[in-house]
Amino acid sequence: MNAIKYIFIIIITLILALKYSDEIKYFAFHEPVNNQIPSLGEQIQKGRKSKNMTPETLASTIGLSIDQLKSIENNKATPTRDLLAEMEAKLDTEFVIY
């Protein structure tokens, strides 16, 4: 009888593991699953919009051209750590980088 219980528990565990594998992977390994974490450019754009800033305003306050900022927001360019820290300060937010 105990063997049947153990087999049943193993089967249920496997079914649950398959059903929730993405969630388990995310929480166990802190890896983005199915693009749940927005890209850095999306995070910057969202932060800028939450402060009601135009791209021109943010670009001028951090010393970038509008084209440079748009490239970053469109994930075609990557900001330096210093520039990223300055953006975080201006937008009063922290970006998740993965």
PDB file as gemmi writes it, atoms N, CA and C in Angstrom:
CRYST1    1.000    1.000    1.000  90.00  90.00  90.00 P 1                      
ATOM      1  N   MET A   1       0.825  -1.201   0.000  1.00  0.00           N  
ATOM      2  CA  MET A   1       0.000   0.000   0.000  1.00  0.00           C  
ATOM      3  C   MET A   1       0.865   1.259   0.000  1.00  0.00           C  
ATOM      4  N   ASN A   2       1.982   1.240   0.751  1.00  0.00           N  
ATOM      5  CA  ASN A   2       2.859   2.403   0.782  1.00  0.00           C  
ATOM      6  C   ASN A   2       3.454   2.696  -0.589  1.00  0.00           C  
ATOM      7  N   ALA A   3       3.760   1.652  -1.343  1.00  0.00           N  
ATOM      8  CA  ALA A   3       4.328   1.843  -2.680  1.00  0.00           C  
ATOM      9  C   ALA A   3       3.338   2.579  -3.578  1.00  0.00           C  
ATOM     10  N   ILE A   4       2.065   2.273  -3.462  1.00  0.00           N  
ATOM     11  CA  ILE A   4       1.039   2.937  -4.270  1.00  0.00           C  
ATOM     12  C   ILE A   4       0.950   4.414  -3.900  1.00  0.00           C  
ATOM     13  N   LYS A   5       1.039   4.723  -2.604  1.00  0.00           N  
ATOM     14  CA  LYS A   5       1.013   6.120  -2.159  1.00  0.00           C  
ATOM     15  C   LYS A   5       2.187   6.889  -2.752  1.00  0.00           C  
ATOM     16  N   TYR A   6       3.371   6.313  -2.699  1.00  0.00           N  
ATOM     17  CA  TYR A   6       4.560   6.986  -3.215  1.00  0.00           C  
ATOM     18  C   TYR A   6       4.468   7.199  -4.721  1.00  0.00           C  
ATOM     19  N   ILE A   7       3.968   6.213  -5.431  1.00  0.00           N  
ATOM     20  CA  ILE A   7       3.803   6.351  -6.878  1.00  0.00           C  
ATOM     21  C   ILE A   7       2.793   7.451  -7.183  1.00  0.00           C  
ATOM     22  N   PHE A   8       1.698   7.480  -6.430  1.00  0.00           N  
ATOM     23  CA  PHE A   8       0.680   8.514  -6.612  1.00  0.00           C  
ATOM     24  C   PHE A   8       1.271   9.898  -6.348  1.00  0.00           C  
ATOM     25  N   ILE A   9       2.027  10.047  -5.286  1.00  0.00           N  
ATOM     26  CA  ILE A   9       2.660  11.331  -4.951  1.00  0.00           C  
ATOM     27  C   ILE A   9       3.634  11.757  -6.048  1.00  0.00           C  
ATOM     28  N   ILE A  10       4.405  10.826  -6.556  1.00  0.00           N  
ATOM     29  CA  ILE A  10       5.359  11.137  -7.624  1.00  0.00           C  
ATOM     30  C   ILE A  10       4.627  11.588  -8.882  1.00  0.00           C  
ATOM     31  N   ILE A  11       3.548  10.901  -9.227  1.00  0.00           N  
ATOM     32  CA  ILE A  11       2.776  11.271 -10.419  1.00  0.00           C  
ATOM     33  C   ILE A  11       2.184  12.669 -10.266  1.00  0.00           C  
ATOM     34  N   ILE A  12       1.587  12.946  -9.120  1.00  0.00           N  
ATOM     35  CA  ILE A  12       1.006  14.275  -8.874  1.00  0.00           C  
ATOM     36  C   ILE A  12       2.095  15.343  -8.928  1.00  0.00           C  
ATOM     37  N   THR A  13       3.249  15.076  -8.330  1.00  0.00           N  
ATOM     38  CA  THR A  13       4.364  16.025  -8.343  1.00  0.00           C  
ATOM     39  C   THR A  13       4.819  16.312  -9.768  1.00  0.00           C  
ATOM     40  N   LEU A  14       4.929  15.281 -10.582  1.00  0.00           N  
ATOM     41  CA  LEU A  14       5.336  15.470 -11.978  1.00  0.00           C  
ATOM     42  C   LEU A  14       4.307  16.278 -12.761  1.00  0.00           C  
ATOM     43  N   ILE A  15       3.039  16.001 -12.537  1.00  0.00           N  
ATOM     44  CA  ILE A  15       1.980  16.750 -13.226  1.00  0.00           C  
ATOM     45  C   ILE A  15       2.047  18.224 -12.846  1.00  0.00           C  
ATOM     46  N   LEU A  16       2.185  18.506 -11.555  1.00  0.00           N  
ATOM     47  CA  LEU A  16       2.274  19.899 -11.107  1.00  0.00           C  
ATOM     48  C   LEU A  16       3.532  20.574 -11.627  1.00  0.00           C  
ATOM     49  N   ALA A  17       4.640  19.843 -11.639  1.00  0.00           N  
ATOM     50  CA  ALA A  17       5.898  20.408 -12.140  1.00  0.00           C  
ATOM     51  C   ALA A  17       5.775  20.774 -13.613  1.00  0.00           C  
ATOM     52  N   LEU A  18       5.117  19.927 -14.390  1.00  0.00           N  
ATOM     53  CA  LEU A  18       4.927  20.234 -15.808  1.00  0.00           C  
ATOM     54  C   LEU A  18       3.989  21.421 -15.998  1.00  0.00           C  
ATOM     55  N   LYS A  19       2.932  21.460 -15.202  1.00  0.00           N  
ATOM     56  CA  LYS A  19       1.954  22.537 -15.332  1.00  0.00           C  
ATOM     57  C   LYS A  19       2.552  23.885 -14.962  1.00  0.00           C  
ATOM     58  N   TYR A  20       3.393  23.925 -13.927  1.00  0.00           N  
ATOM     59  CA  TYR A  20       3.945  25.179 -13.422  1.00  0.00           C  
ATOM     60  C   TYR A  20       5.438  25.320 -13.703  1.00  0.00           C  
ATOM     61  N   SER A  21       5.938  24.663 -14.742  1.00  0.00           N  
ATOM     62  CA  SER A  21       7.382  24.655 -14.983  1.00  0.00           C  
ATOM     63  C   SER A  21       7.947  26.052 -15.223  1.00  0.00           C  
ATOM     64  N   ASP A  22       7.220  26.920 -15.947  1.00  0.00           N  
ATOM     65  CA  ASP A  22       7.722  28.277 -16.181  1.00  0.00           C  
ATOM     66  C   ASP A  22       7.841  29.055 -14.877  1.00  0.00           C  
ATOM     67  N   GLU A  23       6.825  28.950 -14.027  1.00  0.00           N  
ATOM     68  CA  GLU A  23       6.861  29.656 -12.756  1.00  0.00           C  
ATOM     69  C   GLU A  23       7.978  29.122 -11.861  1.00  0.00           C  
ATOM     70  N   ILE A  24       8.130  27.807 -11.844  1.00  0.00           N  
ATOM     71  CA  ILE A  24       9.189  27.198 -11.030  1.00  0.00           C  
ATOM     72  C   ILE A  24      10.549  27.662 -11.531  1.00  0.00           C  
ATOM     73  N   LYS A  25      10.737  27.651 -12.839  1.00  0.00           N  
ATOM     74  CA  LYS A  25      12.008  28.083 -13.418  1.00  0.00           C  
ATOM     75  C   LYS A  25      12.288  29.545 -13.060  1.00  0.00           C  
ATOM     76  N   TYR A  26      11.269  30.392 -13.153  1.00  0.00           N  
ATOM     77  CA  TYR A  26      11.461  31.811 -12.861  1.00  0.00           C  
ATOM     78  C   TYR A  26      11.871  32.025 -11.407  1.00  0.00           C  
ATOM     79  N   PHE A  27      11.136  31.435 -10.490  1.00  0.00           N  
ATOM     80  CA  PHE A  27      11.431  31.667  -9.086  1.00  0.00           C  
ATOM     81  C   PHE A  27      12.672  30.919  -8.616  1.00  0.00           C  
ATOM     82  N   ALA A  28      12.954  29.774  -9.187  1.00  0.00           N  
ATOM     83  CA  ALA A  28      14.115  28.999  -8.762  1.00  0.00           C  
ATOM     84  C   ALA A  28      15.416  29.572  -9.302  1.00  0.00           C  
ATOM     85  N   PHE A  29      15.399  30.036 -10.537  1.00  0.00           N  
ATOM     86  CA  PHE A  29      16.642  30.467 -11.172  1.00  0.00           C  
ATOM     87  C   PHE A  29      16.666  31.951 -11.513  1.00  0.00           C  
ATOM     88  N   HIS A  30      15.606  32.669 -11.228  1.00  0.00           N  
ATOM     89  CA  HIS A  30      15.512  34.105 -11.508  1.00  0.00           C  
ATOM     90  C   HIS A  30      15.798  34.415 -12.969  1.00  0.00           C  
ATOM     91  N   GLU A  31      15.315  33.564 -13.847  1.00  0.00           N  
ATOM     92  CA  GLU A  31      15.472  33.787 -15.274  1.00  0.00           C  
ATOM     93  C   GLU A  31      14.165  34.341 -15.824  1.00  0.00           C  
ATOM     94  N   PRO A  32      14.246  35.270 -16.767  1.00  0.00           N  
ATOM     95  CA  PRO A  32      13.004  35.740 -17.371  1.00  0.00           C  
ATOM     96  C   PRO A  32      12.331  34.611 -18.147  1.00  0.00           C  
ATOM     97  N   VAL A  33      11.043  34.482 -17.982  1.00  0.00           N  
ATOM     98  CA  VAL A  33      10.289  33.431 -18.650  1.00  0.00           C  
ATOM     99  C   VAL A  33       9.254  34.097 -19.549  1.00  0.00           C  
ATOM    100  N   ASN A  34       9.257  33.703 -20.809  1.00  0.00           N  
ATOM    101  CA  ASN A  34       8.286  34.233 -21.772  1.00  0.00           C  
ATOM    102  C   ASN A  34       8.269  35.760 -21.799  1.00  0.00           C  
ATOM    103  N   ASN A  35       9.444  36.361 -21.706  1.00  0.00           N  
ATOM    104  CA  ASN A  35       9.567  37.823 -21.783  1.00  0.00           C  
ATOM    105  C   ASN A  35       8.703  38.543 -20.752  1.00  0.00           C  
ATOM    106  N   GLN A  36       8.627  38.023 -19.539  1.00  0.00           N  
ATOM    107  CA  GLN A  36       7.822  38.656 -18.502  1.00  0.00           C  
ATOM    108  C   GLN A  36       8.448  39.961 -18.031  1.00  0.00           C  
ATOM    109  N   ILE A  37       9.762  40.080 -18.132  1.00  0.00           N  
ATOM    110  CA  ILE A  37      10.441  41.304 -17.733  1.00  0.00           C  
ATOM    111  C   ILE A  37      10.604  42.161 -18.982  1.00  0.00           C  
ATOM    112  N   PRO A  38      10.106  43.401 -18.944  1.00  0.00           N  
ATOM    113  CA  PRO A  38      10.248  44.253 -20.123  1.00  0.00           C  
ATOM    114  C   PRO A  38      11.719  44.523 -20.427  1.00  0.00           C  
ATOM    115  N   SER A  39      12.012  44.782 -21.685  1.00  0.00           N  
ATOM    116  CA  SER A  39      13.385  45.109 -22.072  1.00  0.00           C  
ATOM    117  C   SER A  39      13.805  46.410 -21.401  1.00  0.00           C  
ATOM    118  N   LEU A  40      15.102  46.657 -21.382  1.00  0.00           N  
ATOM    119  CA  LEU A  40      15.611  47.882 -20.773  1.00  0.00           C  
ATOM    120  C   LEU A  40      15.013  49.103 -21.461  1.00  0.00           C  
ATOM    121  N   GLY A  41      14.957  49.076 -22.785  1.00  0.00           N  
ATOM    122  CA  GLY A  41      14.372  50.200 -23.520  1.00  0.00           C  
ATOM    123  C   GLY A  41      12.923  50.443 -23.145  1.00  0.00           C  
ATOM    124  N   GLU A  42      12.161  49.358 -23.000  1.00  0.00           N  
ATOM    125  CA  GLU A  42      10.754  49.490 -22.597  1.00  0.00           C  
ATOM    126  C   GLU A  42      10.645  50.063 -21.189  1.00  0.00           C  
ATOM    127  N   GLN A  43      11.540  49.641 -20.300  1.00  0.00           N  
ATOM    128  CA  GLN A  43      11.514  50.154 -18.932  1.00  0.00           C  
ATOM    129  C   GLN A  43      11.831  51.647 -18.904  1.00  0.00           C  
ATOM    130  N   ILE A  44      12.808  52.065 -19.704  1.00  0.00           N  
ATOM    131  CA  ILE A  44      13.174  53.483 -19.760  1.00  0.00           C  
ATOM    132  C   ILE A  44      12.005  54.292 -20.301  1.00  0.00           C  
ATOM    133  N   GLN A  45      11.407  53.807 -21.378  1.00  0.00           N  
ATOM    134  CA  GLN A  45      10.273  54.510 -21.978  1.00  0.00           C  
ATOM    135  C   GLN A  45       9.101  54.597 -21.001  1.00  0.00           C  
ATOM    136  N   LYS A  46       8.823  53.514 -20.305  1.00  0.00           N  
ATOM    137  CA  LYS A  46       7.725  53.510 -19.326  1.00  0.00           C  
ATOM    138  C   LYS A  46       8.020  54.485 -18.189  1.00  0.00           C  
ATOM    139  N   GLY A  47       9.272  54.484 -17.708  1.00  0.00           N  
ATOM    140  CA  GLY A  47       9.654  55.413 -16.643  1.00  0.00           C  
ATOM    141  C   GLY A  47       9.526  56.858 -17.082  1.00  0.00           C  
ATOM    142  N   ARG A  48       9.947  57.131 -18.308  1.00  0.00           N  
ATOM    143  CA  ARG A  48       9.856  58.489 -18.856  1.00  0.00           C  
ATOM    144  C   ARG A  48       8.404  58.923 -18.955  1.00  0.00           C  
ATOM    145  N   LYS A  49       7.560  58.045 -19.479  1.00  0.00           N  
ATOM    146  CA  LYS A  49       6.142  58.377 -19.631  1.00  0.00           C  
ATOM    147  C   LYS A  49       5.450  58.537 -18.282  1.00  0.00           C  
ATOM    148  N   SER A  50       5.880  57.754 -17.282  1.00  0.00           N  
ATOM    149  CA  SER A  50       5.256  57.870 -15.952  1.00  0.00           C  
ATOM    150  C   SER A  50       5.544  59.227 -15.319  1.00  0.00           C  
ATOM    151  N   LYS A  51       6.617  59.874 -15.770  1.00  0.00           N  
ATOM    152  CA  LYS A  51       6.960  61.218 -15.278  1.00  0.00           C  
ATOM    153  C   LYS A  51       6.466  62.297 -16.239  1.00  0.00           C  
ATOM    154  N   ASN A  52       5.663  61.883 -17.225  1.00  0.00           N  
ATOM    155  CA  ASN A  52       5.131  62.800 -18.240  1.00  0.00           C  
ATOM    156  C   ASN A  52       6.234  63.584 -18.940  1.00  0.00           C  
ATOM    157  N   MET A  53       7.338  62.899 -19.233  1.00  0.00           N  
ATOM    158  CA  MET A  53       8.454  63.537 -19.928  1.00  0.00           C  
ATOM    159  C   MET A  53       8.430  63.132 -21.396  1.00  0.00           C  
ATOM    160  N   THR A  54       8.710  64.077 -22.250  1.00  0.00           N  
ATOM    161  CA  THR A  54       8.868  63.763 -23.667  1.00  0.00           C  
ATOM    162  C   THR A  54      10.273  63.209 -23.868  1.00  0.00           C  
ATOM    163  N   PRO A  55      10.499  62.513 -24.970  1.00  0.00           N  
ATOM    164  CA  PRO A  55      11.863  62.048 -25.239  1.00  0.00           C  
ATOM    165  C   PRO A  55      12.852  63.214 -25.302  1.00  0.00           C  
ATOM    166  N   GLU A  56      12.406  64.328 -25.864  1.00  0.00           N  
ATOM    167  CA  GLU A  56      13.272  65.503 -25.971  1.00  0.00           C  
ATOM    168  C   GLU A  56      13.686  66.018 -24.594  1.00  0.00           C  
ATOM    169  N   THR A  57      12.734  66.055 -23.669  1.00  0.00           N  
ATOM    170  CA  THR A  57      13.023  66.552 -22.324  1.00  0.00           C  
ATOM    171  C   THR A  57      14.027  65.659 -21.613  1.00  0.00           C  
ATOM    172  N   LEU A  58      13.791  64.353 -21.626  1.00  0.00           N  
ATOM    173  CA  LEU A  58      14.718  63.440 -20.954  1.00  0.00           C  
ATOM    174  C   LEU A  58      16.089  63.495 -21.605  1.00  0.00           C  
ATOM    175  N   ALA A  59      16.118  63.478 -22.928  1.00  0.00           N  
ATOM    176  CA  ALA A  59      17.405  63.502 -23.633  1.00  0.00           C  
ATOM    177  C   ALA A  59      18.207  64.742 -23.257  1.00  0.00           C  
ATOM    178  N   SER A  60      17.558  65.892 -23.222  1.00  0.00           N  
ATOM    179  CA  SER A  60      18.293  67.124 -22.914  1.00  0.00           C  
ATOM    180  C   SER A  60      18.756  67.169 -21.461  1.00  0.00           C  
ATOM    181  N   THR A  61      17.985  66.587 -20.544  1.00  0.00           N  
ATOM    182  CA  THR A  61      18.388  66.628 -19.132  1.00  0.00           C  
ATOM    183  C   THR A  61      19.544  65.691 -18.815  1.00  0.00           C  
ATOM    184  N   ILE A  62      19.764  64.675 -19.650  1.00  0.00           N  
ATOM    185  CA  ILE A  62      20.874  63.748 -19.392  1.00  0.00           C  
ATOM    186  C   ILE A  62      21.998  63.886 -20.418  1.00  0.00           C  
ATOM    187  N   GLY A  63      21.878  64.887 -21.292  1.00  0.00           N  
ATOM    188  CA  GLY A  63      22.955  65.174 -22.227  1.00  0.00           C  
ATOM    189  C   GLY A  63      23.046  64.256 -23.429  1.00  0.00           C  
ATOM    190  N   LEU A  64      21.904  63.765 -23.882  1.00  0.00           N  
ATOM    191  CA  LEU A  64      21.872  62.915 -25.077  1.00  0.00           C  
ATOM    192  C   LEU A  64      21.135  63.632 -26.196  1.00  0.00           C  
ATOM    193  N   SER A  65      21.385  63.193 -27.406  1.00  0.00           N  
ATOM    194  CA  SER A  65      20.557  63.664 -28.515  1.00  0.00           C  
ATOM    195  C   SER A  65      19.273  62.840 -28.500  1.00  0.00           C  
ATOM    196  N   ILE A  66      18.254  63.363 -29.141  1.00  0.00           N  
ATOM    197  CA  ILE A  66      16.985  62.637 -29.203  1.00  0.00           C  
ATOM    198  C   ILE A  66      17.168  61.309 -29.925  1.00  0.00           C  
ATOM    199  N   ASP A  67      18.023  61.298 -30.953  1.00  0.00           N  
ATOM    200  CA  ASP A  67      18.273  60.051 -31.693  1.00  0.00           C  
ATOM    201  C   ASP A  67      18.949  59.004 -30.813  1.00  0.00           C  
ATOM    202  N   GLN A  68      19.868  59.441 -29.948  1.00  0.00           N  
ATOM    203  CA  GLN A  68      20.533  58.495 -29.042  1.00  0.00           C  
ATOM    204  C   GLN A  68      19.526  57.890 -28.071  1.00  0.00           C  
ATOM    205  N   LEU A  69      18.670  58.734 -27.501  1.00  0.00           N  
ATOM    206  CA  LEU A  69      17.665  58.231 -26.559  1.00  0.00           C  
ATOM    207  C   LEU A  69      16.699  57.280 -27.260  1.00  0.00           C  
ATOM    208  N   LYS A  70      16.264  57.628 -28.454  1.00  0.00           N  
ATOM    209  CA  LYS A  70      15.345  56.746 -29.181  1.00  0.00           C  
ATOM    210  C   LYS A  70      16.001  55.404 -29.491  1.00  0.00           C  
ATOM    211  N   SER A  71      17.294  55.428 -29.806  1.00  0.00           N  
ATOM    212  CA  SER A  71      18.010  54.168 -30.052  1.00  0.00           C  
ATOM    213  C   SER A  71      18.031  53.302 -28.799  1.00  0.00           C  
ATOM    214  N   ILE A  72      18.218  53.933 -27.643  1.00  0.00           N  
ATOM    215  CA  ILE A  72      18.226  53.190 -26.376  1.00  0.00           C  
ATOM    216  C   ILE A  72      16.832  52.642 -26.092  1.00  0.00           C  
ATOM    217  N   GLU A  73      15.809  53.483 -26.256  1.00  0.00           N  
ATOM    218  CA  GLU A  73      14.437  53.042 -25.988  1.00  0.00           C  
ATOM    219  C   GLU A  73      13.985  51.949 -26.951  1.00  0.00           C  
ATOM    220  N   ASN A  74      14.559  51.920 -28.141  1.00  0.00           N  
ATOM    221  CA  ASN A  74      14.212  50.886 -29.127  1.00  0.00           C  
ATOM    222  C   ASN A  74      15.167  49.701 -29.072  1.00  0.00           C  
ATOM    223  N   ASN A  75      15.984  49.642 -28.025  1.00  0.00           N  
ATOM    224  CA  ASN A  75      16.926  48.534 -27.795  1.00  0.00           C  
ATOM    225  C   ASN A  75      17.930  48.361 -28.928  1.00  0.00           C  
ATOM    226  N   LYS A  76      18.275  49.457 -29.586  1.00  0.00           N  
ATOM    227  CA  LYS A  76      19.287  49.414 -30.641  1.00  0.00           C  
ATOM    228  C   LYS A  76      20.635  49.886 -30.124  1.00  0.00           C  
ATOM    229  N   ALA A  77      20.636  50.485 -28.940  1.00  0.00           N  
ATOM    230  CA  ALA A  77      21.867  50.928 -28.290  1.00  0.00           C  
ATOM    231  C   ALA A  77      21.741  50.642 -26.802  1.00  0.00           C  
ATOM    232  N   THR A  78      22.877  50.463 -26.152  1.00  0.00           N  
ATOM    233  CA  THR A  78      22.893  50.174 -24.717  1.00  0.00           C  
ATOM    234  C   THR A  78      23.572  51.322 -23.984  1.00  0.00           C  
ATOM    235  N   PRO A  79      22.914  51.870 -22.964  1.00  0.00           N  
ATOM    236  CA  PRO A  79      23.539  52.974 -22.230  1.00  0.00           C  
ATOM    237  C   PRO A  79      24.673  52.475 -21.337  1.00  0.00           C  
ATOM    238  N   THR A  80      25.605  53.373 -21.040  1.00  0.00           N  
ATOM    239  CA  THR A  80      26.667  53.036 -20.092  1.00  0.00           C  
ATOM    240  C   THR A  80      26.054  52.938 -18.701  1.00  0.00           C  
ATOM    241  N   ARG A  81      26.811  52.376 -17.781  1.00  0.00           N  
ATOM    242  CA  ARG A  81      26.314  52.275 -16.397  1.00  0.00           C  
ATOM    243  C   ARG A  81      26.066  53.659 -15.805  1.00  0.00           C  
ATOM    244  N   ASP A  82      26.969  54.600 -16.097  1.00  0.00           N  
ATOM    245  CA  ASP A  82      26.798  55.958 -15.571  1.00  0.00           C  
ATOM    246  C   ASP A  82      25.540  56.614 -16.130  1.00  0.00           C  
ATOM    247  N   LEU A  83      25.328  56.446 -17.424  1.00  0.00           N  
ATOM    248  CA  LEU A  83      24.137  57.020 -18.049  1.00  0.00           C  
ATOM    249  C   LEU A  83      22.877  56.361 -17.502  1.00  0.00           C  
ATOM    250  N   LEU A  84      22.938  55.062 -17.306  1.00  0.00           N  
ATOM    251  CA  LEU A  84      21.796  54.338 -16.751  1.00  0.00           C  
ATOM    252  C   LEU A  84      21.486  54.835 -15.337  1.00  0.00           C  
ATOM    253  N   ALA A  85      22.519  55.037 -14.536  1.00  0.00           N  
ATOM    254  CA  ALA A  85      22.326  55.551 -13.175  1.00  0.00           C  
ATOM    255  C   ALA A  85      21.718  56.950 -13.210  1.00  0.00           C  
ATOM    256  N   GLU A  86      22.150  57.759 -14.164  1.00  0.00           N  
ATOM    257  CA  GLU A  86      21.598  59.106 -14.293  1.00  0.00           C  
ATOM    258  C   GLU A  86      20.125  59.057 -14.698  1.00  0.00           C  
ATOM    259  N   MET A  87      19.787  58.150 -15.604  1.00  0.00           N  
ATOM    260  CA  MET A  87      18.381  57.986 -16.002  1.00  0.00           C  
ATOM    261  C   MET A  87      17.538  57.532 -14.821  1.00  0.00           C  
ATOM    262  N   GLU A  88      18.065  56.578 -14.052  1.00  0.00           N  
ATOM    263  CA  GLU A  88      17.327  56.100 -12.875  1.00  0.00           C  
ATOM    264  C   GLU A  88      17.073  57.243 -11.904  1.00  0.00           C  
ATOM    265  N   ALA A  89      18.074  58.101 -11.720  1.00  0.00           N  
ATOM    266  CA  ALA A  89      17.920  59.232 -10.800  1.00  0.00           C  
ATOM    267  C   ALA A  89      16.885  60.228 -11.331  1.00  0.00           C  
ATOM    268  N   LYS A  90      16.962  60.547 -12.610  1.00  0.00           N  
ATOM    269  CA  LYS A  90      16.027  61.523 -13.200  1.00  0.00           C  
ATOM    270  C   LYS A  90      14.598  60.994 -13.214  1.00  0.00           C  
ATOM    271  N   LEU A  91      14.457  59.688 -13.418  1.00  0.00           N  
ATOM    272  CA  LEU A  91      13.121  59.092 -13.506  1.00  0.00           C  
ATOM    273  C   LEU A  91      12.649  58.524 -12.174  1.00  0.00           C  
ATOM    274  N   ASP A  92      13.512  58.597 -11.162  1.00  0.00           N  
ATOM    275  CA  ASP A  92      13.188  58.105  -9.820  1.00  0.00           C  
ATOM    276  C   ASP A  92      12.705  56.656  -9.869  1.00  0.00           C  
ATOM    277  N   THR A  93      13.516  55.805 -10.484  1.00  0.00           N  
ATOM    278  CA  THR A  93      13.170  54.396 -10.625  1.00  0.00           C  
ATOM    279  C   THR A  93      14.436  53.561 -10.680  1.00  0.00           C  
ATOM    280  N   GLU A  94      14.268  52.250 -10.637  1.00  0.00           N  
ATOM    281  CA  GLU A  94      15.378  51.320 -10.831  1.00  0.00           C  
ATOM    282  C   GLU A  94      14.998  50.392 -11.969  1.00  0.00           C  
ATOM    283  N   PHE A  95      15.952  50.155 -12.855  1.00  0.00           N  
ATOM    284  CA  PHE A  95      15.702  49.279 -13.988  1.00  0.00           C  
ATOM    285  C   PHE A  95      16.176  47.872 -13.672  1.00  0.00           C  
ATOM    286  N   VAL A  96      15.456  46.889 -14.182  1.00  0.00           N  
ATOM    287  CA  VAL A  96      15.829  45.485 -14.032  1.00  0.00           C  
ATOM    288  C   VAL A  96      16.599  45.091 -15.278  1.00  0.00           C  
ATOM    289  N   ILE A  97      17.846  44.686 -15.073  1.00  0.00           N  
ATOM    290  CA  ILE A  97      18.685  44.291 -16.200  1.00  0.00           C  
ATOM    291  C   ILE A  97      18.910  42.799 -16.112  1.00  0.00           C  
ATOM    292  N   TYR A  98      18.684  42.112 -17.191  1.00  0.00           N  
ATOM    293  CA  TYR A  98      18.877  40.664 -17.232  1.00  0.00           C  
ATOM    294  C   TYR A  98      19.676  40.277 -18.431  1.00  0.00           C  
TER     295      TYR A  98                                                      
END                                                                             
